[in-house]
Amino acid sequence: MKKFFKGCLKNPMVIVFILILIFFMPIAIYSPGENKNRGVVTAVGIDKVDELYEVSLLTFIPTANQTYKDTNSVISGKGKSVADAIYKAQIAMGRKVGLAHAKTTIVNEELLKEDVATHIDYLSRVASLPENTVFICSNKTAKEVLETSKTLESNVGLKLEQLIGFNANNLYVTDTSLEAFYKGYYSDVKSSIIGYLTIMDENEVNGHATQDENNSTASSKNSDGSSDSQGSGSGNNEGENIVSQKSVEQNSTGQSSGQSEGQAGGGGQSKSTSSKQILNQGEAVLLKNGKLVQKLSIEQLNGINLLNPKALNQIVTINDVKFEDKTLSFNFRIKNKKVLTSTKFENGIPIYSAQLILGLELVEIVGEHEEIKINTEFSEITPEIAKKLDYQIKKEFTDALKVLRENKTDVIGINDKFFRENRNSYLKYIDKIKEIDNFINFVNFKLSLIIQPD
Amino acid sequence: MKEIKEHTISARQACVIIVMCIFANKILLLPSLMYEKSKADAIFAILILFALDLIVLPIFFKLKQLFPNEKLYNILSRKISPFLTKLIYLIFSAYFMFKALLVFSVTYVYFKQQIYQDEFLFLAIIAFIPVINHATAVGLRSFARSIELLFSIVLLGFIACLAFSLFTQLSMPIFFISNAKNFFTTIYEHTFAFGDYIFLFLIIDKIQIKKGQEKNFYFYSLLGMGLILALFFLFYSKYQITSFMHNNALADILVFSVQFNAIGRLDIIAMLTVMVITLFQLEIYNYAFSESFLSLFPKLNVYYSIAVFDILFAILYYIFIGKYEILVGSSDIWSPVPAIFINYIIPLICLIIILIELHLKKRKKKDQTYLSNKK
């Protein structure tokens, strides 16, 4: 043993190791836990109130507790800049802000009236913020969204990023992360899409639901008589597909909270007057030069995503299908999709051709029919159904395209595809029209569908 | 003079050292820096730079064949003058010192962002410096063996980073969009990050190359270069026009898209890989510095060279501390000049020496034949 120790001591690395232990072990043992110095921020919200930025941080503070309740707090700070506001929030929290786990960034709709990139400059410079952070906006203040989501998590265990993650997987498909925003922002056409969450008071929600019911009725009436897209878009009338999560606001002491008054440097302990709900309607907003130009409904989003092979599971509704002397509405789900696209210039006109091979599954028949279980005849896509589906899908795409054209935006990569495949012709064409943003308005789209039952 | 413990290394050990040199200064910041000027065409720029590097390899083999057990210092002293050789070795010392500084600086900033945002320079120095000093003190063979031992793990980590990136949204980068001026400026500005075979010249007398083992060097070189090219390609495929915003390529390609948000952060794989690679690179550059320093001052021993390295490292780093941009920026501005000298002029000098030597041998042979015929 003595020989062993002698041998060890002869090795300089062992001595270095021992020295490191001597110097650092006592410091390590006596230093406080990292969570005492640092608050783990899981979501960041940015608002602008009276020319001051208010940054709200949904913060997870690990504390010894029997349950996980009350470990999330919304802490806010106000300042002349986002950095200043975060600094104030840091003071209010009594901890340093750790943004490495921030998975959601929310901004208030108002901020989108100006170039939002100027408001989130701090976040893009803070390298610790992960690139896959979801970037969304809301009709109410970001602080309210965070406070509502806080209680949502406490009450039903649903995290905000899970809610948004569902949207990202199933609705947006085109990525809506901070990174994706910047990709669009720095592109030639400077357009991008970000998610949109609606916050409503309970009373507003009830009113909204009633209104939706009326809308549904109205659209049913339309669908009886005409093929107006209002009710026949993707079959999900607004009132029906709302994922609403009721959450009773509670502050950390158990009192209800809601309308919060974050003060400069003051913490986010807030008092409430009513309960709020997050209405996840799968909406998104279209940005041009970082400014909001149009709010997109789920139908428009589906239209935009039509050429995206990853965008599946949308519901396509067709009305007025005659079957055994009855008029029925059919709901089909897009189960699989193959997209073949090509671009060319024909007689100097840019042409974007897309062929979609859609595997559709009949998921619901609306209307009076006798046999509900075995309806093999329904599984077939008759020429009449195929024609109606073709019309409906093309209409959705045309509607979405109209929005993009009106706003001179390109979030489906039309410019990019032309540039890749017909670079010279494309560049000449851009020279001719002198406005790259307007290119989408000159493109002739040819969409052909092959519809198959799945 | 108490020399660095003289041990020879095998061809495979030299090969793994070369792979580590190829990885140096290219896996974190370089893809982003190169994108700024030449966009995705940076991939072609590094192809050219790699090709220039590869041309150096046959020169090395020929030199080794002609002077199997001689140090580069002795060869140069004999063939050009001792004064010029000293000057070259002085430039070598500075060159490897700055290479070490750049590697450390880029990795330090990366870890600062990823792990601990507060200033932790002292901790980083404590973590790296004793280990690299020890590696130099124990000699080339020992640290070459440790690199050889962990090489497969490093390779696995690197490939895992590349493989995981395939699960994120990728699209083909757009090529041929930068102009010729920007393209060639990029090549010029980033020469410092290349020249990976120069270390082999410094240890030419310590490498045992058996007949037929030359092809191993080419294989490992192509492996390292292939991985770097794959990294560049995947990085540009993932980020495209925002590539300039991401400074840590190997880690950034691992970041999952929104769809995978719930999985959490897998960049720990990149962190471990980068940590080990950096350590080995610093060991290599520290050793190269010591080798050059001891050639300049043959009366001193290895501990002096280590001490000088540490002091210079600390002073230079102190000057650049908090001015990361200065270090990175200066590597674009002034470093190409010594880099071109070291990476290409020195091998060219060696090539001239080889040609003269071959010519002399040929003439000697001719003379001998003539003399024997005369007899």
Interface residues (C-beta under 8 A of the other chain):
Chain A: P12 M13 V16 I20 F24 K96 G98 A100 K103 S124 A127 S128 P130 E131 N132 V134 E161 Q162 I164 G165 A168 N169 D175 T176 S177 E179 A180 Y182 K183 Y186 S187 D416 F419 R420
Chain B: Q113 Q114 Q117 D118 I126 P130 V131 H134 A137 Q169 M172 I174 Y239 Q240 I241 T242 M245 H246 N247 D252 V255 F256 S257 V258 Q259 F260 N261 A262 R265
